[in-house]
Amino acid sequence: GTFYSYDINGNTLGTIKYKFERVPLTKKIKDEVIHTYKTDPRVKNVFHTIKPRMKFPEYTPVIKGYCISDDKIYVMTWKRSEDEKDNEIVILDVNGKFIKKVMFPVPHSNVLEPYPWYIYKGTFYQVVENLDTDNWDLRVAKIK
């Protein structure tokens, strides 16, 4: 993956490159994507028009999400643990130098979308819908 950085005026500041591992787009992921589009209130009413045009690539996108904090870039990839509870987070410095990879528990609302998350000062924050209590829980955990 390549990140291009710009200043507030759109002038190029630099380029960050890192070779992320590609994750095959499996039948299970395809089925979960289709299920999400069939049931998600934002698109389920137009799913019948989307479905005939749906095409799936051989691999998932490289990056599922990212945030920048404390001179580090935290990149969530599509790589998941076998039990699918943890996502890989690749940590780079702001120049693109590899720091480390961690597997970290990241609850998702569906296969495409983790619940809202952010990392600040090495701590992972995520707001997760609690279906048992009908409330939203703030989860806080240090990334080690």
Order of alpha helices (4+ residues) and beta strands (2+ residues): beta-beta-alpha-alpha-beta-beta-beta-beta-beta-beta-beta-beta-beta
